[in-house]
């Protein structure tokens, strides 16, 4: 996503029930040095 060489997953999801008035939530998962994706948002 930002061309730093780290694997990333960007997820956009939601609706008015789970995400309020915006109806959208986002998550950014970045793989750490252990190979595990961690949520950064």
Rosetta silent file (secondary structure, phi, psi, omega in degrees, C-alpha in Angstrom):
SEQUENCE: XXXXXXXXXXXXXXXXXXXXXXXXXXXXXXXXXXXXXXXXX
SCORE:     score description
SCORE:     0.000 S_00000001
   1 L     0.000  -43.658  179.784    0.000    0.000    0.000 S_00000001
   2 L  -112.210   12.176  174.780    2.789    2.443    0.852 S_00000001
   3 L    60.311   35.135  177.248    5.547    0.591   -1.064 S_00000001
   4 L   -95.950    0.958  178.337    7.666   -0.122    2.033 S_00000001
   5 L    89.481   -6.258  178.175    8.003   -3.829    1.191 S_00000001
   6 L   -89.746  141.100  177.622    5.793   -5.064    4.055 S_00000001
   7 L   -73.426  133.658 -177.239    2.746   -7.177    3.254 S_00000001
   8 E  -136.326  150.075  173.974   -0.484   -5.340    4.077 S_00000001
   9 E  -129.507  124.140  178.414   -4.195   -6.038    3.861 S_00000001
  10 E  -107.875  124.529 -177.012   -6.698   -3.172    3.771 S_00000001
  11 E  -123.460  128.521  174.766  -10.309   -4.145    4.562 S_00000001
  12 E  -115.757  128.391 -176.195  -13.371   -1.904    4.230 S_00000001
  13 E  -153.006  173.896  170.507  -16.608   -3.246    5.690 S_00000001
  14 L   126.229  176.432  175.883  -19.707   -2.349    7.621 S_00000001
  15 L  -160.580 -179.717 -176.278  -23.244   -1.123    7.609 S_00000001
  16 H   -65.532  -24.382  179.434  -25.319    1.252    9.730 S_00000001
  17 H   -75.187  -43.471 -175.949  -25.754   -1.412   12.422 S_00000001
  18 H   -92.731  -21.498 -171.696  -22.043   -2.208   12.930 S_00000001
  19 H  -122.924    9.645  176.883  -20.435    1.078   11.882 S_00000001
  20 H    71.685 -152.234 -174.539  -22.826    3.836   12.949 S_00000001
  21 H   -64.753  -28.759 -178.526  -23.694    6.829   10.781 S_00000001
  22 H   -74.266  -22.709 -179.593  -20.702    6.424    8.470 S_00000001
  23 L    60.305   15.000  179.585  -21.828    2.874    7.561 S_00000001
  24 L  -143.601  136.181  171.792  -18.170    1.996    6.907 S_00000001
  25 E  -124.428  153.462  177.883  -15.340    0.672    9.042 S_00000001
  26 E  -131.398  150.955  174.311  -11.774    0.034    7.932 S_00000001
  27 E  -135.687  143.091  175.657   -8.954   -2.178    9.148 S_00000001
  28 E  -123.609  116.025  179.282   -5.316   -2.233    8.103 S_00000001
  29 E  -105.738  126.771  178.853   -3.423   -5.438    8.812 S_00000001
  30 E  -121.246  133.397 -179.409    0.380   -5.371    8.503 S_00000001
  31 E   -74.787  127.474  178.979    2.534   -8.489    8.732 S_00000001
  32 L   -87.765 -177.396 -176.849    5.079   -8.273   11.544 S_00000001
  33 L   -66.785  -18.593  177.028    8.518   -9.909   11.652 S_00000001
  34 L   -84.577   -4.226 -179.497    6.953  -13.091   13.123 S_00000001
  35 L    85.185   14.697 -178.805    4.748  -13.446   10.027 S_00000001
  36 L  -106.324  133.069  176.757    1.563  -12.567   11.908 S_00000001
  37 E   -78.448  131.487  178.571   -0.830   -9.909   10.624 S_00000001
  38 E  -120.458  139.595  179.057   -1.653   -7.255   13.254 S_00000001
  39 E   -75.838  126.784 -177.216   -4.459   -4.705   13.037 S_00000001
  40 L  -110.393    8.553  176.321   -3.019   -1.160   12.964 S_00000001
  41 L  -126.160    0.000    0.000   -6.252    0.852   12.934 S_00000001
